[in-house]
Amino acid sequence: MTDTLDRFDTGTLLSALGAREPSLGGFGPPATDIAPDAIRLLGGVPADEALPTAQLARAYREVLEDRAESAAALHYSVANGIEPLRTWIGARENVDPARVLVTNGALHGLSLLFSALLNPGDSVAVEQPSFPLAVRVLGHHGAQVVAVPTTGGHLGLDDLERRLRAGLRIKLLYLIPDFQNPTGTTLPAADRVRVVALAERYGFVVVSDNPYRDLRFAGESVEDLSLDSDHVVRVNTFSKTLGPGLRLGWIAAPAWLVPVLARLRGNVDQHTSLLGQTAVARLLHTPGVLDDILVTAREIYRTRAAALTGGLRAVLADAVEFTDPEGGIFLWVKAADPTLDLTAVQTRARALGTDFSLGRYFDPAGAVAFTDHLRLGFSNNTPDDLRTAVDRIAEAFARH
């Protein structure tokens, strides 16, 4: 028996997909020598203080204490999601609830969408820089990434249109329109309209992945990409507002695409937790509850963004450049000295008890650009911790 196991080649059992190592996406090597209590200015985690634990506890309790509702919530359901939740989402997106599919968060929605539309080798246009995990999922599906540079919040649409006229064919254009990750910028209305027009002219789908849209604390909002077009899909999540542990999001898609998404979803996990859907639907349909949750969250993030930017201006004014965010949970920072080795700065900052994300890992073309940038997340650290983290980063800069 032992001899047989010693000769057992597990690699021969893996599918081509299972054996494929990801070539795209990811945030870089994790820290291995940083203190457990270090201040981490990393991922898109909501503030603990913004999580609506009391409101969710009440909603779950009310569902479970209702004999009929609790029994229904603990049974199987349908792939698209329950009607009360889809009705609320449909009203929010101004679309027929029949065009809504409830998902296990936004990344699950993206994976379903990419499964429905992409074949290995298909070209997908992506903002440069962009969200590494979405790029990784594209790589999982064998997509060829076409980087579309962004400048000052504007998408490089002149160049993209020139390439489309010259024969480039893409299946998808993936966007984060509001408080983009990592830049924190918001795509202007004119760019949104033009993107949809290009999609209709050249026959591709535009994906609006918009998890930070409800977290605006300054400036004027911009309408999302229009679902009047059969070329637009919106993907969203409750992770940034109600909590990522719920694993609850949605896709709002054209009528031609919804049955495909539902069929693929039914082959994977059947449906999102019915208990979670029922409790969240109850919370959302209670007047004023979500509004209060969002007011609290926006004030927390406004205060923390100000602490971070104020700290940077106080101790690194000549060393970094950035634009004050109007919402979201990230700050995109450029080193004034292009020769500065930010990897070395990160190593020193980690030794001092602070971590951040290097800008180059947000380059969908392969971590070669944005070597002079870093992304600072401000959502789940107190203002005092943010100021302490900035002081440590300044010390790391000074040791260059």
C-alpha positions as a Markdown table, in Angstrom:
| # | Residue | x | y | z |
|---|---|---|---|---|
| 1 | Met | 0.0 | 0.0 | 0.0 |
| 2 | Thr | 2.8 | 2.4 | 0.9 |
| 3 | Asp | 4.7 | 1.7 | -2.3 |
| 4 | Thr | 1.6 | 2.4 | -4.3 |
| 5 | Leu | 1.0 | 5.7 | -2.6 |
| 6 | Asp | 4.6 | 6.7 | -3.0 |
| 7 | Arg | 4.3 | 6.3 | -6.8 |
| 8 | Phe | 0.9 | 8.0 | -6.9 |
| 9 | Asp | 1.1 | 11.1 | -9.2 |
| 10 | Thr | -1.6 | 13.4 | -8.1 |
| 11 | Gly | -0.7 | 15.8 | -10.9 |
| 12 | Thr | -2.2 | 13.5 | -13.4 |
| 13 | Leu | -5.6 | 13.8 | -11.7 |
| 14 | Leu | -5.9 | 17.5 | -12.0 |
| 15 | Ser | -7.8 | 19.1 | -14.8 |
| 16 | Ala | -6.0 | 21.7 | -17.0 |
| 17 | Leu | -7.9 | 24.4 | -15.1 |
| 18 | Gly | -6.9 | 22.9 | -11.7 |
| 19 | Ala | -3.3 | 22.6 | -12.7 |
| 20 | Arg | -3.0 | 26.1 | -14.1 |
| 21 | Glu | -1.1 | 28.5 | -11.9 |
| 22 | Pro | -2.5 | 32.0 | -11.9 |
| 23 | Ser | -0.5 | 34.3 | -14.2 |
| 24 | Leu | -2.5 | 37.4 | -13.5 |
| 25 | Gly | -3.7 | 39.4 | -10.5 |
| 26 | Gly | -2.9 | 39.1 | -6.8 |
| 27 | Phe | -1.6 | 41.6 | -4.2 |
| 28 | Gly | 2.0 | 40.3 | -4.1 |
| 29 | Pro | 3.7 | 38.2 | -1.5 |
| 30 | Pro | 2.2 | 38.5 | 2.0 |
| 31 | Ala | 4.1 | 39.9 | 4.9 |
| 32 | Thr | 5.9 | 37.2 | 6.8 |
| 33 | Asp | 7.7 | 39.1 | 9.5 |
| 34 | Ile | 5.2 | 41.7 | 10.7 |
| 35 | Ala | 3.8 | 42.0 | 14.2 |
| 36 | Pro | 0.3 | 40.7 | 14.8 |
| 37 | Asp | -0.9 | 44.1 | 16.1 |
| 38 | Ala | 0.6 | 46.0 | 13.1 |
| 39 | Ile | -1.5 | 48.7 | 11.5 |
| 40 | Arg | -2.6 | 47.3 | 8.1 |
| 41 | Leu | -3.7 | 49.8 | 5.5 |
| 42 | Leu | -4.6 | 47.0 | 3.1 |
| 43 | Gly | -7.8 | 45.5 | 1.9 |
| 44 | Gly | -11.3 | 46.9 | 1.4 |
| 45 | Val | -12.6 | 45.9 | 4.9 |
| 46 | Pro | -15.5 | 48.0 | 6.3 |
| 47 | Ala | -15.0 | 49.7 | 9.6 |
| 48 | Asp | -16.0 | 47.6 | 12.6 |
| 49 | Glu | -18.0 | 50.5 | 13.8 |
| 50 | Ala | -20.0 | 50.7 | 10.6 |
| 51 | Leu | -21.1 | 47.1 | 10.6 |
| 52 | Pro | -24.9 | 47.0 | 11.4 |
| 53 | Thr | -24.7 | 44.2 | 13.9 |
| 54 | Ala | -27.7 | 45.3 | 16.0 |
| 55 | Gln | -29.9 | 45.8 | 12.9 |
| 56 | Leu | -28.9 | 42.4 | 11.4 |
| 57 | Ala | -29.4 | 40.7 | 14.8 |
| 58 | Arg | -32.9 | 42.1 | 14.9 |
| 59 | Ala | -33.7 | 41.0 | 11.3 |
| 60 | Tyr | -32.3 | 37.4 | 11.8 |
| 61 | Arg | -34.2 | 37.1 | 15.1 |
| 62 | Glu | -37.5 | 38.3 | 13.6 |
| 63 | Val | -37.1 | 35.8 | 10.8 |
| 64 | Leu | -36.2 | 32.9 | 13.0 |
| 65 | Glu | -39.0 | 33.6 | 15.5 |
| 66 | Asp | -41.6 | 33.6 | 12.8 |
| 67 | Arg | -42.6 | 29.9 | 12.4 |
| 68 | Ala | -43.7 | 30.1 | 8.8 |
| 69 | Glu | -40.9 | 32.4 | 7.6 |
| 70 | Ser | -38.2 | 30.6 | 9.4 |
| 71 | Ala | -39.3 | 27.2 | 8.0 |
| 72 | Ala | -39.2 | 28.7 | 4.4 |
| 73 | Ala | -35.8 | 30.3 | 5.0 |
| 74 | Leu | -34.3 | 27.0 | 6.0 |
| 75 | His | -35.4 | 25.2 | 2.8 |
| 76 | Tyr | -34.0 | 25.1 | -0.7 |
| 77 | Ser | -34.9 | 28.0 | -3.1 |
| 78 | Val | -34.3 | 29.1 | -6.6 |
| 79 | Ala | -31.0 | 30.2 | -8.3 |
| 80 | Asn | -32.1 | 33.8 | -9.0 |
| 81 | Gly | -32.8 | 34.7 | -5.4 |
| 82 | Ile | -36.0 | 35.4 | -3.4 |
| 83 | Glu | -38.6 | 37.8 | -4.7 |
| 84 | Pro | -38.5 | 40.4 | -1.8 |
| 85 | Leu | -34.7 | 40.9 | -2.1 |
| 86 | Arg | -34.8 | 41.0 | -5.9 |
| 87 | Thr | -37.6 | 43.5 | -5.7 |
| 88 | Trp | -35.6 | 45.8 | -3.5 |
| 89 | Ile | -32.5 | 45.5 | -5.7 |
| 90 | Gly | -34.6 | 46.0 | -8.8 |
| 91 | Ala | -36.0 | 49.3 | -7.4 |
| 92 | Arg | -32.5 | 50.4 | -6.4 |
| 93 | Glu | -31.1 | 49.6 | -9.9 |
| 94 | Asn | -34.3 | 50.9 | -11.6 |
| 95 | Val | -34.7 | 47.6 | -13.5 |
| 96 | Asp | -37.3 | 44.8 | -13.6 |
| 97 | Pro | -36.5 | 42.4 | -10.7 |
| 98 | Ala | -36.6 | 39.6 | -13.3 |
| 99 | Arg | -33.3 | 40.9 | -14.5 |
| 100 | Val | -31.7 | 40.5 | -11.1 |
| 101 | Leu | -29.7 | 37.5 | -9.9 |
| 102 | Val | -28.6 | 37.3 | -6.2 |
| 103 | Thr | -25.0 | 36.1 | -5.7 |
| 104 | Asn | -22.5 | 35.3 | -3.0 |
| 105 | Gly | -20.9 | 38.7 | -3.3 |
| 106 | Ala | -19.5 | 40.6 | -6.2 |
| 107 | Leu | -16.6 | 38.3 | -7.0 |
| 108 | His | -19.0 | 35.4 | -7.3 |
| 109 | Gly | -21.1 | 37.5 | -9.6 |
| 110 | Leu | -18.0 | 38.3 | -11.8 |
| 111 | Ser | -17.0 | 34.7 | -11.9 |
| 112 | Leu | -20.5 | 33.7 | -13.1 |
| 113 | Leu | -20.5 | 36.5 | -15.7 |
| 114 | Phe | -17.1 | 35.5 | -17.0 |
| 115 | Ser | -18.2 | 31.9 | -17.2 |
| 116 | Ala | -21.2 | 32.9 | -19.2 |
| 117 | Leu | -19.3 | 35.1 | -21.7 |
| 118 | Leu | -15.7 | 34.1 | -22.0 |
| 119 | Asn | -13.7 | 31.4 | -23.8 |
| 120 | Pro | -10.0 | 30.9 | -23.3 |
| 121 | Gly | -8.1 | 33.4 | -25.4 |
| 122 | Asp | -10.9 | 36.0 | -25.5 |
| 123 | Ser | -9.7 | 39.6 | -25.0 |
| 124 | Val | -11.1 | 41.7 | -22.1 |
| 125 | Ala | -10.3 | 45.4 | -21.7 |
| 126 | Val | -9.5 | 46.4 | -18.1 |
| 127 | Glu | -8.7 | 49.8 | -16.5 |
| 128 | Gln | -5.0 | 50.3 | -15.8 |
| 129 | Pro | -4.7 | 50.2 | -12.8 |
| 130 | Ser | -7.4 | 47.8 | -11.6 |
| 131 | Phe | -8.6 | 45.4 | -8.9 |
| 132 | Pro | -6.2 | 42.5 | -8.9 |
| 133 | Leu | -8.7 | 39.8 | -7.8 |
| 134 | Ala | -11.0 | 40.6 | -10.8 |
| 135 | Val | -7.9 | 40.3 | -13.0 |
| 136 | Arg | -7.0 | 37.0 | -11.4 |
| 137 | Val | -10.5 | 35.7 | -12.1 |
| 138 | Leu | -10.1 | 36.8 | -15.7 |
| 139 | Gly | -6.9 | 34.8 | -15.8 |
| 140 | His | -8.7 | 31.8 | -14.4 |
| 141 | His | -11.0 | 31.9 | -17.4 |
| 142 | Gly | -8.0 | 32.2 | -19.8 |
| 143 | Ala | -8.8 | 35.7 | -20.9 |
| 144 | Gln | -6.2 | 38.0 | -22.6 |
| 145 | Val | -6.2 | 41.3 | -20.8 |
| 146 | Val | -6.1 | 44.5 | -22.8 |
| 147 | Ala | -5.0 | 47.4 | -20.5 |
| 148 | Val | -6.8 | 50.7 | -20.9 |
| 149 | Pro | -4.9 | 53.5 | -19.1 |
| 150 | Thr | -6.7 | 55.9 | -16.8 |
| 151 | Thr | -5.5 | 59.5 | -16.3 |
| 152 | Gly | -7.1 | 61.7 | -13.7 |
| 153 | Gly | -10.2 | 59.5 | -13.5 |
| 154 | His | -10.7 | 59.5 | -17.3 |
| 155 | Leu | -10.5 | 56.3 | -19.2 |
| 156 | Gly | -8.3 | 56.2 | -22.3 |
| 157 | Leu | -11.2 | 55.9 | -24.7 |
| 158 | Asp | -9.6 | 57.7 | -27.7 |
| 159 | Asp | -6.9 | 55.0 | -27.8 |
| 160 | Leu | -9.4 | 52.2 | -27.1 |
| 161 | Glu | -11.6 | 53.4 | -30.0 |
| 162 | Arg | -8.6 | 53.7 | -32.3 |
| 163 | Arg | -7.7 | 50.1 | -31.5 |
| 164 | Leu | -11.3 | 48.9 | -32.0 |
| 165 | Arg | -11.4 | 50.6 | -35.4 |
| 166 | Ala | -8.1 | 48.9 | -36.3 |
| 167 | Gly | -9.6 | 45.5 | -35.6 |
| 168 | Leu | -9.3 | 44.8 | -31.9 |
| 169 | Arg | -12.2 | 42.7 | -30.7 |
| 170 | Ile | -13.0 | 42.4 | -27.0 |
| 171 | Lys | -15.7 | 40.5 | -25.3 |
| 172 | Leu | -15.8 | 42.6 | -22.1 |
| 173 | Leu | -14.8 | 45.9 | -20.7 |
| 174 | Tyr | -14.4 | 45.7 | -16.9 |
| 175 | Leu | -14.9 | 48.9 | -15.0 |
| 176 | Ile | -15.1 | 50.1 | -11.4 |
| 177 | Pro | -16.9 | 53.5 | -12.0 |
| 178 | Asp | -17.2 | 55.0 | -8.5 |
| 179 | Phe | -14.2 | 55.4 | -6.2 |
| 180 | Gln | -12.2 | 53.0 | -8.4 |
| 181 | Asn | -10.0 | 50.5 | -6.7 |
| 182 | Pro | -7.2 | 51.5 | -6.4 |
| 183 | Thr | -7.3 | 55.1 | -7.6 |
| 184 | Gly | -10.4 | 56.2 | -5.7 |
| 185 | Thr | -11.5 | 58.2 | -8.7 |
| 186 | Thr | -15.0 | 58.4 | -10.2 |
| 187 | Leu | -15.5 | 57.9 | -14.0 |
| 188 | Pro | -17.1 | 61.1 | -15.5 |
| 189 | Ala | -20.6 | 60.9 | -16.9 |
| 190 | Ala | -19.4 | 61.6 | -20.5 |
| 191 | Asp | -17.0 | 58.6 | -20.3 |
| 192 | Arg | -19.8 | 56.4 | -19.1 |
| 193 | Val | -22.1 | 57.3 | -22.0 |
| 194 | Arg | -19.3 | 56.9 | -24.5 |
| 195 | Val | -18.3 | 53.5 | -23.2 |
| 196 | Val | -21.9 | 52.2 | -23.7 |
| 197 | Ala | -21.9 | 53.7 | -27.2 |
| 198 | Leu | -18.7 | 51.9 | -28.0 |
| 199 | Ala | -20.0 | 48.6 | -26.6 |
| 200 | Glu | -23.1 | 48.9 | -28.8 |
| 201 | Arg | -21.1 | 49.7 | -31.9 |
| 202 | Tyr | -18.4 | 47.1 | -31.5 |
| 203 | Gly | -20.5 | 44.3 | -29.9 |
| 204 | Phe | -19.0 | 43.9 | -26.4 |
| 205 | Val | -20.4 | 43.9 | -22.8 |
| 206 | Val | -19.5 | 46.6 | -20.3 |
| 207 | Val | -19.3 | 45.4 | -16.7 |
| 208 | Ser | -19.9 | 48.0 | -14.0 |
| 209 | Asp | -18.5 | 46.6 | -10.7 |
| 210 | Asn | -19.6 | 49.2 | -8.3 |
| 211 | Pro | -19.2 | 48.2 | -4.6 |
| 212 | Tyr | -18.2 | 51.6 | -3.3 |
| 213 | Arg | -21.0 | 53.7 | -4.9 |
| 214 | Asp | -23.0 | 54.1 | -1.6 |
| 215 | Leu | -19.9 | 55.4 | 0.3 |
| 216 | Arg | -19.8 | 58.9 | -1.2 |
| 217 | Phe | -19.1 | 61.5 | 1.5 |
| 218 | Ala | -18.2 | 64.6 | -0.7 |
| 219 | Gly | -18.9 | 65.8 | -4.2 |
| 220 | Glu | -21.8 | 65.0 | -6.6 |
| 221 | Ser | -22.9 | 61.5 | -7.6 |
| 222 | Val | -22.8 | 60.3 | -11.2 |
| 223 | Glu | -25.4 | 58.0 | -12.7 |
| 224 | Asp | -24.2 | 54.4 | -13.1 |
| 225 | Leu | -23.9 | 52.9 | -16.6 |
| 226 | Ser | -27.4 | 52.7 | -18.1 |
| 227 | Leu | -29.2 | 49.3 | -18.0 |
| 228 | Asp | -31.3 | 50.5 | -20.8 |
| 229 | Ser | -28.6 | 49.0 | -23.0 |
| 230 | Asp | -28.4 | 45.3 | -23.6 |
| 231 | His | -24.7 | 45.6 | -23.5 |
| 232 | Val | -24.4 | 46.7 | -19.8 |
| 233 | Val | -24.2 | 44.5 | -16.7 |
| 234 | Arg | -24.0 | 45.8 | -13.2 |
| 235 | Val | -22.4 | 43.8 | -10.4 |
| 236 | Asn | -22.6 | 44.8 | -6.8 |
| 237 | Thr | -22.5 | 43.6 | -3.2 |
| 238 | Phe | -23.6 | 44.3 | 0.3 |
| 239 | Ser | -20.0 | 43.6 | 1.5 |
| 240 | Lys | -19.0 | 47.2 | 1.9 |
| 241 | Thr | -22.3 | 48.3 | 3.6 |
| 242 | Leu | -23.7 | 45.4 | 5.6 |
| 243 | Gly | -20.6 | 43.3 | 5.9 |
| 244 | Pro | -18.5 | 40.9 | 3.7 |
| 245 | Gly | -19.3 | 37.9 | 6.0 |
| 246 | Leu | -22.8 | 37.9 | 4.7 |
| 247 | Arg | -21.5 | 36.8 | 1.2 |
| 248 | Leu | -24.4 | 38.6 | -0.5 |
| 249 | Gly | -24.5 | 40.5 | -3.7 |
| 250 | Trp | -26.2 | 40.7 | -7.1 |
| 251 | Ile | -26.0 | 41.0 | -10.8 |
| 252 | Ala | -28.4 | 43.2 | -12.8 |
| 253 | Ala | -28.2 | 42.0 | -16.4 |
| 254 | Pro | -29.9 | 42.2 | -19.8 |
| 255 | Ala | -32.9 | 39.8 | -20.2 |
| 256 | Trp | -31.0 | 37.7 | -22.7 |
| 257 | Leu | -28.2 | 37.0 | -20.2 |
| 258 | Val | -30.2 | 36.2 | -17.0 |
| 259 | Pro | -31.3 | 32.7 | -17.9 |
| 260 | Val | -27.7 | 31.7 | -18.8 |
| 261 | Leu | -26.4 | 33.1 | -15.5 |
| 262 | Ala | -29.1 | 31.2 | -13.6 |
| 263 | Arg | -28.4 | 27.9 | -15.4 |
| 264 | Leu | -24.7 | 28.2 | -14.7 |
| 265 | Arg | -25.3 | 29.2 | -11.1 |
| 266 | Gly | -27.7 | 26.2 | -10.6 |
| 267 | Asn | -24.8 | 23.9 | -11.6 |
| 268 | Val | -22.5 | 25.3 | -9.0 |
| 269 | Asp | -24.2 | 26.0 | -5.7 |
| 270 | Gln | -28.0 | 26.3 | -6.5 |
| 271 | His | -28.5 | 29.6 | -4.6 |
| 272 | Thr | -27.3 | 32.0 | -2.0 |
| 273 | Ser | -28.1 | 31.3 | 1.7 |
| 274 | Leu | -31.9 | 31.6 | 1.9 |
| 275 | Leu | -31.7 | 32.6 | 5.6 |
| 276 | Gly | -29.3 | 35.4 | 4.8 |
| 277 | Gln | -31.4 | 36.6 | 1.9 |
| 278 | Thr | -34.6 | 36.6 | 4.0 |
| 279 | Ala | -33.0 | 38.5 | 6.9 |
| 280 | Val | -31.3 | 41.1 | 4.7 |
| 281 | Ala | -34.5 | 41.6 | 2.7 |
| 282 | Arg | -36.4 | 42.2 | 6.0 |
| 283 | Leu | -33.7 | 44.8 | 7.0 |
| 284 | Leu | -33.8 | 46.5 | 3.6 |
| 285 | His | -37.6 | 46.8 | 3.6 |
| 286 | Thr | -37.7 | 48.4 | 7.0 |
| 287 | Pro | -38.0 | 52.2 | 6.3 |
| 288 | Gly | -34.9 | 54.2 | 7.2 |
| 289 | Val | -32.7 | 51.4 | 8.4 |
| 290 | Leu | -30.3 | 51.3 | 5.4 |
| 291 | Asp | -30.3 | 55.1 | 5.2 |
| 292 | Asp | -29.1 | 55.3 | 8.8 |
| 293 | Ile | -26.4 | 52.6 | 8.2 |
| 294 | Leu | -25.1 | 54.5 | 5.3 |
| 295 | Val | -25.1 | 57.9 | 7.1 |
| 296 | Thr | -23.0 | 56.4 | 9.8 |
| 297 | Ala | -20.6 | 54.7 | 7.4 |
| 298 | Arg | -20.0 | 57.8 | 5.3 |
| 299 | Glu | -19.2 | 59.9 | 8.4 |
| 300 | Ile | -16.7 | 57.3 | 9.6 |
| 301 | Tyr | -15.0 | 57.2 | 6.3 |
| 302 | Arg | -15.0 | 61.0 | 5.8 |
| 303 | Thr | -13.3 | 61.4 | 9.2 |
| 304 | Arg | -10.8 | 58.7 | 8.5 |
| 305 | Ala | -9.9 | 59.9 | 5.0 |
| 306 | Ala | -9.3 | 63.3 | 6.5 |
| 307 | Ala | -7.0 | 61.9 | 9.2 |
| 308 | Leu | -5.0 | 60.0 | 6.6 |
| 309 | Thr | -4.7 | 62.9 | 4.1 |
| 310 | Gly | -4.0 | 65.4 | 6.9 |
| 311 | Gly | -1.3 | 63.2 | 8.4 |
| 312 | Leu | 0.4 | 62.8 | 5.0 |
| 313 | Arg | 0.4 | 66.5 | 4.4 |
| 314 | Ala | 1.8 | 67.1 | 7.9 |
| 315 | Val | 4.8 | 64.7 | 7.5 |
| 316 | Leu | 5.2 | 63.8 | 3.8 |
| 317 | Ala | 4.0 | 66.8 | 2.0 |
| 318 | Asp | 7.1 | 67.0 | -0.3 |
| 319 | Ala | 7.4 | 63.3 | -0.7 |
| 320 | Val | 4.0 | 62.2 | -2.0 |
| 321 | Glu | 1.2 | 63.3 | -4.3 |
| 322 | Phe | -2.5 | 62.4 | -4.0 |
| 323 | Thr | -6.0 | 63.7 | -4.6 |
| 324 | Asp | -8.4 | 63.9 | -1.7 |
| 325 | Pro | -11.0 | 61.2 | -2.0 |
| 326 | Glu | -14.7 | 62.0 | -2.2 |
| 327 | Gly | -15.8 | 58.6 | -1.1 |
| 328 | Gly | -14.8 | 54.9 | -1.0 |
| 329 | Ile | -12.1 | 53.5 | 1.3 |
| 330 | Phe | -8.8 | 53.9 | -0.5 |
| 331 | Leu | -6.2 | 56.6 | -1.2 |
| 332 | Trp | -3.9 | 56.2 | -4.2 |
| 333 | Val | -0.5 | 57.8 | -3.4 |
| 334 | Lys | 2.3 | 58.6 | -5.8 |
| 335 | Ala | 5.9 | 59.1 | -4.6 |
| 336 | Ala | 7.3 | 62.4 | -5.7 |
| 337 | Asp | 10.7 | 60.8 | -6.3 |
| 338 | Pro | 10.3 | 58.3 | -9.1 |
| 339 | Thr | 13.6 | 56.6 | -8.2 |
| 340 | Leu | 12.3 | 55.7 | -4.7 |
| 341 | Asp | 12.2 | 51.9 | -4.1 |
| 342 | Leu | 8.8 | 51.5 | -2.6 |
| 343 | Thr | 9.4 | 47.8 | -2.0 |
| 344 | Ala | 12.2 | 48.7 | 0.3 |
| 345 | Val | 10.0 | 51.4 | 1.9 |
| 346 | Gln | 7.3 | 48.7 | 2.5 |
| 347 | Thr | 9.8 | 46.4 | 4.1 |
| 348 | Arg | 11.0 | 49.1 | 6.5 |
| 349 | Ala | 7.4 | 50.1 | 7.2 |
| 350 | Arg | 6.5 | 46.5 | 8.0 |
| 351 | Ala | 9.4 | 46.4 | 10.4 |
| 352 | Leu | 8.0 | 49.5 | 12.1 |
| 353 | Gly | 4.6 | 47.9 | 12.4 |
| 354 | Thr | 2.7 | 49.2 | 9.4 |
| 355 | Asp | 1.8 | 47.6 | 6.1 |
| 356 | Phe | 0.3 | 48.9 | 2.8 |
| 357 | Ser | -0.2 | 47.7 | -0.8 |
| 358 | Leu | 2.4 | 48.4 | -3.6 |
| 359 | Gly | 0.9 | 50.1 | -6.6 |
| 360 | Arg | 2.6 | 47.8 | -9.1 |
| 361 | Tyr | 0.3 | 44.9 | -8.2 |
| 362 | Phe | -2.7 | 46.8 | -9.5 |
| 363 | Asp | -1.2 | 46.8 | -13.0 |
| 364 | Pro | -3.3 | 44.3 | -15.1 |
| 365 | Ala | -0.5 | 44.2 | -17.6 |
| 366 | Gly | 1.7 | 42.3 | -15.2 |
| 367 | Ala | 3.0 | 44.4 | -12.3 |
| 368 | Val | 5.4 | 46.5 | -14.3 |
| 369 | Ala | 3.7 | 49.9 | -14.0 |
| 370 | Phe | 2.9 | 52.0 | -11.0 |
| 371 | Thr | 6.1 | 51.2 | -9.2 |
| 372 | Asp | 6.0 | 54.8 | -7.8 |
| 373 | His | 2.5 | 54.3 | -6.3 |
| 374 | Leu | 1.1 | 52.8 | -3.2 |
| 375 | Arg | -2.5 | 52.2 | -2.0 |
| 376 | Leu | -3.5 | 53.1 | 1.5 |
| 377 | Gly | -6.8 | 51.7 | 2.9 |
| 378 | Phe | -8.3 | 53.9 | 5.6 |
| 379 | Ser | -11.6 | 52.2 | 6.3 |
| 380 | Asn | -10.9 | 49.9 | 9.3 |
| 381 | Asn | -8.4 | 51.9 | 11.3 |
| 382 | Thr | -9.1 | 54.7 | 13.8 |
| 383 | Pro | -7.9 | 58.2 | 13.1 |
| 384 | Asp | -5.3 | 57.9 | 15.7 |
| 385 | Asp | -4.0 | 54.6 | 14.2 |
| 386 | Leu | -4.0 | 56.2 | 10.8 |
| 387 | Arg | -1.8 | 59.1 | 12.0 |
| 388 | Thr | 0.5 | 56.6 | 13.7 |
| 389 | Ala | 0.7 | 54.6 | 10.5 |
| 390 | Val | 1.6 | 57.7 | 8.5 |
| 391 | Asp | 4.4 | 58.6 | 10.9 |
| 392 | Arg | 5.8 | 55.1 | 10.5 |
| 393 | Ile | 5.6 | 55.4 | 6.7 |
| 394 | Ala | 7.3 | 58.7 | 6.9 |
| 395 | Glu | 10.1 | 57.2 | 8.9 |
| 396 | Ala | 10.4 | 54.4 | 6.3 |
| 397 | Phe | 10.6 | 57.1 | 3.5 |
| 398 | Ala | 13.3 | 59.0 | 5.5 |
| 399 | Arg | 15.5 | 55.9 | 5.7 |
| 400 | His | 15.8 | 55.8 | 1.9 |
